[in-house]
Amino acid sequence: MAATFMLEPAGHCCWDEPVRIVVRGLAPEQPVTLRSSLRDEKGALFRAHARYRADAGGELDLERAPALGGSYVGIEPMGFLWALEPEKPLVRLLKRDVQTPFVVELQVFDGHEGEGGRLLCQAVHERHFLAPGVRREPVRTGRVRATLFLPPGAGPFPGIIDLFGSSGGLCEYRASLLAGHGFAVLALAYFRFEDLPEELTDIHLEYFEEAVDLMLQHPKVKGPGVGLLGFSKGGDLCLSMASLLKRISATVLINACVANTIAPLHYKDMIIPDLGNDPRKHTTSESGLLDVMNIWNNPLEEPYRQSIIPLERAQGPFLFIVGQDDRSWNSEFYAHIASERLQAHGKDRPQIISYPGTGHCIDPPYFPPSRASVHAVVGVGIYYGGEPKAHSRAHVDAWQQIQTFFHKHLSDKKSLKPSKM
């Protein structure tokens, strides 16, 4: 009997959906090596492998069998994805075109002898970023440069504006996946995209206010307010939006700062200065990676207090998601400062979820944790922190927490299951 893969769901599913992998037709207790690989849109190769042993019936079920070594160990049904490592160092796995899937190649080889074993069986699995019926609509209205993702159905749907960090560009993969869970999500660019500024020198909150208005004028978006989801620099922008703009109903911040960072923020007659930093305070690892956590000025000290976002005007509720090993900045420290200031001004205490062993880049489930990569703007290798296994678990839990929070505060619905392909 030849060895065969059984995949459930078979063939394809959404990226954030788990898949069950079973290999049948092996010899009893046969040692085998499972290899997985994919190429991104730029051709970069990512690979993982793990050594297993079939059970007494000649079956290998990744939900029951522990990996004995390789890229991961223990019972890790999705390790073949989250443990993928780039062939070229410091390359981060990102999805640039959500209209096409990642194609994952799976192979099982006889024995534990690295590349030398005999190929026993192979399969491919497509991991999609648009659930069935999700619509992708480019937005070029007024100054706004964005992409709107709408769930299937008549709607209206609870709306979310999604902001990424200081690498710039238009990142759509988180928004496209969230739309598969019942949200209308606007992936919003704010620099380094089309006719937007190439560099962050001054930021005007009126641009983001225009995006809020655009969302709430859309017939498929349910009011009276929108939710905000921001990562890194996008997080402190979302905190500023929730504090200074109207019609913000709920805000999730992923490894964000309590102060305005990188560039002065303008809104009407107000200017919030940049927190600022001292690059001389960085450290360098033996491999030449920069650890920049300590370069930022302390917002609790003068004269940097002026950069703290005016939380006395904030509209809650807030959810802070933080990695305890965030090496880009001490986001847990900032989250607790925000909590104290919000409560001091009579606001509700925000929810803070802190993940041990987790670094700066918290993505949707099954993305390989990005512990270090070349920053798109800085152009050098940055160390982001985190331990792969703990970080991968944080991805899964944080994704569920985000959905639960927004369904509660934007639509009063419980979190939905991932959409089936």
C-alpha positions in Angstrom: 0.0 0.0 0.0 1.5 3.3 -1.1 1.7 6.2 1.4 -0.9 9.0 0.8 -1.7 12.3 2.3 -5.1 13.1 3.8 -5.7 16.8 4.2 -8.8 18.3 5.9 -9.9 20.7 4.5 -8.7 19.1 1.3 -6.9 21.2 -1.3 -7.4 24.7 0.0 -8.7 26.9 2.9 -8.1 30.3 4.3 -4.7 31.1 5.7 -6.0 31.5 9.3 -7.8 28.2 9.2 -6.1 25.1 10.6 -5.7 22.0 8.5 -5.4 18.4 9.7 -2.6 16.4 8.1 -2.6 12.6 8.2 -0.3 10.3 6.2 -1.6 6.7 5.7 0.0 3.6 4.2 3.3 3.8 6.1 4.9 0.8 7.7 4.3 0.3 11.4 6.5 2.7 13.4 8.2 3.8 10.2 10.6 6.8 10.7 9.8 9.6 8.3 10.6 13.2 7.6 7.9 15.7 6.7 9.0 18.7 4.7 7.0 21.8 3.8 7.9 24.7 1.6 6.4 27.7 -0.2 7.6 30.7 -2.3 6.4 34.2 -1.8 5.5 36.5 -4.7 9.1 37.6 -5.0 10.3 34.0 -5.3 11.8 33.8 -1.8 11.8 30.2 -0.6 10.6 29.3 2.9 11.1 25.7 4.3 10.5 23.6 7.4 11.0 20.0 8.3 10.3 17.7 11.2 11.1 14.0 12.0 8.2 11.7 13.0 7.5 8.1 13.6 4.3 6.4 12.3 2.1 4.6 14.8 1.6 0.8 15.0 -1.0 0.9 12.3 1.3 2.8 9.8 -0.5 6.1 10.2 1.0 9.5 11.0 -1.5 12.0 12.4 0.0 15.4 13.2 -2.7 16.1 15.8 -1.5 13.0 17.8 2.2 12.4 16.8 5.0 14.5 18.3 7.7 15.8 16.1 11.0 14.2 17.3 13.2 17.0 16.0 13.9 19.4 13.1 12.3 22.8 12.8 10.0 22.1 15.7 9.4 19.4 18.3 6.3 18.1 20.1 2.7 17.9 19.0 2.5 20.9 16.6 -0.3 20.2 14.0 0.5 23.6 12.2 4.2 23.6 12.8 4.7 22.9 9.0 3.6 26.5 8.5 4.6 28.6 11.5 8.1 27.0 11.6 8.9 28.0 8.0 12.3 29.7 7.7 13.6 31.8 4.8 16.3 30.3 2.7 17.8 33.8 2.6 18.3 35.3 6.1 16.3 38.2 7.4 13.4 37.8 4.9 10.0 38.1 6.4 7.0 36.1 5.0 4.4 38.6 3.9 1.4 38.4 1.6 1.6 41.1 -0.9 -1.2 40.1 -3.3 -4.2 38.8 -1.4 -6.0 37.8 -4.6 -3.7 34.8 -5.0 -3.0 32.0 -2.5 0.2 30.8 -1.0 0.8 27.3 -2.3 2.4 25.0 0.3 4.2 21.9 -0.9 4.2 18.9 1.5 6.5 15.9 1.1 7.1 12.8 3.2 10.5 11.1 3.0 11.6 7.7 4.4 13.8 7.9 7.4 15.5 10.6 9.4 18.5 11.1 7.1 17.9 14.7 6.0 17.7 15.1 2.2 18.8 11.5 1.5 15.5 9.6 2.1 13.2 8.2 -0.5 10.2 10.3 -1.4 7.1 8.4 -0.2 4.3 10.9 -1.0 3.6 14.5 -1.7 0.7 17.0 -1.8 0.0 20.7 -2.3 -2.3 22.9 -0.2 -3.5 26.3 -1.2 -3.8 28.9 1.6 -6.2 31.7 0.5 -6.5 35.2 1.9 -10.0 35.9 0.5 -12.8 33.8 1.9 -15.6 32.8 -0.5 -17.7 35.9 -1.3 -15.4 38.5 0.2 -15.1 41.5 -2.1 -12.0 43.6 -2.6 -12.6 47.2 -3.6 -9.7 49.6 -4.2 -10.4 53.0 -2.7 -9.0 56.2 -4.3 -11.5 58.8 -3.0 -10.3 62.2 -2.2 -6.9 61.8 -0.5 -7.6 58.3 0.8 -5.5 55.5 -0.6 -6.8 52.2 0.7 -8.6 48.9 -0.1 -12.0 48.0 1.3 -12.8 44.3 2.0 -16.5 43.5 2.3 -18.0 40.2 3.6 -20.6 38.3 1.5 -24.2 39.2 2.1 -26.4 42.3 2.2 -24.9 43.9 5.3 -24.4 46.4 6.7 -21.3 45.1 8.5 -19.4 46.5 11.5 -16.5 48.5 10.1 -12.8 48.5 11.0 -9.9 50.7 9.8 -6.6 48.7 9.7 -3.2 50.4 10.0 0.2 48.9 9.8 3.5 50.4 11.0 6.6 52.3 10.0 7.4 50.2 6.9 4.8 52.0 4.9 2.9 50.8 1.8 -0.5 49.2 1.7 -0.7 45.9 3.7 -3.9 44.0 2.9 -3.5 40.5 4.3 -4.9 41.2 7.8 -7.8 43.2 6.5 -8.7 40.6 3.9 -8.7 37.7 6.5 -10.8 39.7 9.0 -13.4 40.4 6.3 -13.9 36.6 6.2 -15.2 36.9 9.8 -18.0 39.3 9.2 -16.3 42.7 9.2 -16.0 45.5 6.6 -12.3 46.3 6.8 -10.5 49.2 5.3 -6.7 48.6 4.8 -5.4 52.1 4.9 -2.0 53.3 3.6 -0.6 56.6 4.9 2.9 56.8 3.3 5.1 55.1 0.8 2.2 54.3 -1.5 1.2 55.8 -4.9 0.9 59.6 -4.4 1.2 59.6 -0.7 4.4 61.0 0.9 7.4 58.8 0.6 8.7 59.6 4.1 7.0 60.3 7.4 8.0 63.9 8.2 4.6 65.4 9.2 1.4 63.5 9.8 -2.0 65.2 9.5 -4.9 63.5 11.3 -7.4 65.0 8.9 -6.3 62.3 6.4 -7.4 59.6 8.8 -10.6 61.6 9.6 -11.4 61.5 5.9 -11.1 57.7 6.0 -13.5 57.4 9.0 -16.0 59.6 7.2 -15.6 57.5 4.0 -16.3 54.3 5.9 -19.4 55.5 7.6 -20.8 56.9 4.4 -20.5 53.5 2.7 -23.9 51.7 2.5 -22.3 48.4 3.5 -20.8 49.7 6.7 -22.8 49.7 9.9 -22.6 52.8 12.2 -22.7 54.8 14.3 -18.9 54.4 14.6 -16.0 52.3 13.4 -13.4 50.2 15.0 -9.6 50.8 14.8 -6.9 48.1 14.5 -3.3 49.4 14.6 0.1 47.7 14.8 3.3 49.5 15.9 3.3 53.1 14.5 -0.2 52.3 13.2 -1.1 51.7 16.9 -0.2 55.1 18.2 -2.0 56.6 15.2 -5.1 54.6 16.2 -4.7 55.9 19.8 -4.6 59.4 18.5 -7.6 58.8 16.3 -9.6 57.4 19.2 -8.6 60.4 21.3 -9.1 63.3 18.9 -11.7 62.1 16.3 -15.4 61.4 16.6 -17.3 58.2 15.9 -14.7 55.7 17.1 -16.4 52.8 18.8 -13.6 50.4 19.7 -9.8 50.2 19.3 -7.3 47.4 19.3 -3.6 48.3 19.6 -0.9 45.7 18.8 2.5 46.6 20.4 1.8 50.3 20.3 3.2 53.3 22.0 1.3 55.7 24.3 3.1 58.6 22.7 3.3 60.0 19.2 6.3 58.6 17.5 8.5 59.1 14.4 7.0 62.4 13.1 5.0 65.4 14.5 1.2 64.8 14.4 -1.0 67.7 13.3 -4.7 68.1 13.8 -6.5 71.5 13.3 -4.5 73.9 15.5 -2.9 71.1 17.6 0.6 69.7 17.2 1.8 66.6 19.1 5.5 66.4 18.9 7.5 63.2 18.1 8.6 61.3 21.2 12.1 61.2 19.7 14.9 58.8 20.3 18.7 58.5 20.7 20.1 56.0 18.1 23.3 55.8 20.1 21.5 53.8 22.7 20.9 50.8 20.4 22.7 47.5 21.0 24.0 45.1 18.4 23.9 41.3 18.5 26.7 39.1 17.5 25.0 38.5 14.2 24.9 42.3 13.6 21.2 42.8 14.3 20.1 46.1 15.9 18.1 46.0 19.1 16.4 49.4 19.3 14.1 49.0 22.3 16.2 51.3 24.5 16.6 54.2 22.0 13.2 55.8 22.7 12.9 58.7 25.0 10.8 58.1 28.2 7.4 59.8 27.7 7.1 60.2 31.5 10.1 62.5 31.6 10.3 66.2 30.6 10.3 67.5 27.9 8.9 64.3 26.3 5.6 64.4 28.1 4.2 66.7 25.4 4.4 63.7 23.0 1.9 61.7 25.0 -1.4 61.3 23.2 -4.2 63.3 25.0 -6.1 60.4 26.4 -8.4 62.6 28.5 -10.5 62.9 25.3 -10.3 59.2 24.4 -13.3 57.1 23.3 -13.1 53.5 24.5 -13.1 50.7 24.9 -9.5 49.7 24.2 -7.7 46.3 23.9 -3.9 46.4 24.1 -2.1 43.3 22.7 1.5 43.2 23.8 4.5 40.9 23.4 6.5 40.7 26.6 9.7 40.4 24.5 8.9 43.3 22.1 12.4 44.6 21.2 11.2 47.5 19.0 9.9 49.3 22.1 8.6 48.4 25.5 5.0 48.1 24.5 3.9 46.5 27.8 5.3 49.5 29.7 3.4 51.9 27.3 0.2 49.9 27.7 0.2 50.3 31.4 1.0 54.0 31.2 -2.1 54.4 28.9 -4.2 52.4 31.3 -3.2 54.6 34.3 -3.8 57.8 32.3 -7.2 56.7 31.0 -8.4 55.7 34.5 -7.1 59.0 35.9 -9.4 60.8 33.5 -12.4 58.7 34.4 -12.2 56.4 31.5 -12.8 52.6 31.7 -9.8 50.5 32.4 -8.6 49.0 29.1 -8.1 45.3 28.5 -4.4 44.4 28.3 -3.4 40.9 27.0 0.3 40.2 27.4 2.0 37.3 25.7 5.3 35.8 27.2 7.9 34.9 24.7 6.4 37.1 22.0 8.1 39.8 20.1 7.0 42.9 18.1 5.4 41.5 15.0 2.1 39.8 16.0 0.4 38.5 12.8 -2.7 36.4 12.0 -2.3 32.7 12.8 0.3 30.5 11.2 2.6 33.2 9.8 6.2 32.3 10.8 7.1 34.6 13.8 9.3 37.4 12.5 12.1 37.6 15.0 14.3 39.7 12.8 14.2 41.2 9.3 15.5 44.0 7.2 13.3 47.0 7.9 11.8 48.4 4.7 12.6 52.1 5.7 15.8 51.7 7.8 17.3 49.2 5.4 19.2 47.2 8.1 18.4 44.1 10.1 16.3 44.7 13.2 15.8 42.3 16.0 12.1 42.1 17.0 12.3 39.5 19.7 10.2 36.4 20.6 10.6 32.7 20.9 9.0 30.8 17.9 6.7 28.4 19.7 5.3 30.8 22.2 5.1 33.5 19.5 3.1 31.2 17.2 0.6 30.5 20.0 0.2 34.2 20.6 -0.7 34.6 16.9 -3.6 32.2 17.3 -4.9 33.5 20.6 -4.5 37.2 19.7 -6.4 36.7 16.4 -9.4 35.2 18.3 -9.2 38.0 21.0 -9.3 40.7 18.3 -12.4 39.1 16.7 -14.2 38.6 20.0 -13.5 42.2 21.0 -14.8 43.7 17.8 -17.8 41.5 17.6 -18.7 42.5 21.2 -18.3 46.2 20.8 -19.2 46.8 17.1 -21.9 44.2 16.5 -22.8 42.5 19.8 -22.1 39.2 18.1 -20.0 36.4 19.3 -16.8 35.6 17.5 -17.3 33.6 14.3 -15.5 30.5 13.1 -13.1 30.8 10.2 -14.9 30.6 6.9 -14.7 27.3 5.0 -13.3 27.3 1.5 
